[in-house]
């Protein structure tokens, strides 16, 4: 996970009713991000163009780490 870069975007003009980015990871132009939308968390994997809705932050972190792991293993190949 040391090859990529973690990021957080703070946008003060963001819609308070829309999803809010919590954390992201980028490697070779491919991104994985966690968003919070009301009481749920959404993990978006831009590499596979899929997302997963999670009820808890712990579950979202687990999914996020697994997605990041696939990016880093691909980046090292």
N, C-alpha and C positions, 0 to 999 in steps of 0.2 A: 504494500500500500504506500510505499515511499516514493514510487515513481510518479504518481498523479498528484493532484492538488485538491484539498478541501476548500470549500468556499461557502459564504453566507452573503446574501444580498439584502441590504436594508433599503427598502423603498418606502419613504414616508407618504407617498401619494398612492400607496396600494389600497385597493378596495378592502375595507374591513370585513366585508361579507364573503370575500373570495378566498381561495387557498393561499396560505402564507408559506413561503419557502423557509424551512428550518435549517437544512444543511444540504450541501451537494458535494459531489466528487467528480472530477474530470480527468480523463486520461486519453490522450490521442484523439481529442475531439468528441469522445463518447462520454456521456454524463449519466449519473445516477443521482436522484434527488429525493428528499423527504419533504412533503408539504403537510401542513395542518389545515384542515377544513372543519370548522366547528368542533365536534367531538371525535373526529376520525383523523387518521394519518394516511397519506397516500405516498407510496414509494413508486417513483417513475424511473424506468430503465430505458434511456434513450437508445441504447444499443439494440435492444430487442423491440423497441417501440411498444412496450407493455407496461401496465401499472397494476398495483395491488393495493386494495384498501385494507387498512389494519385498524383494529379497534384500540390497541394500546401502543404507546410509544416504544415499549420494549420489543414488541413484535415488529414494529416498523424498523427499529435499529437492527434486528436480526436479519431481516430481509435485505436491508440496505447493505450490511456487511457482506452478505452472500453475493449480492450483485457487484459490489466493488471487487470482491475476490475474483469473479469471473473476468472483470476488466483487467485486473493486474496480471492474472495468469496469461491472458491473451497478449498483453503488452510485453511480457517477458519471453514469449515464444519466438 
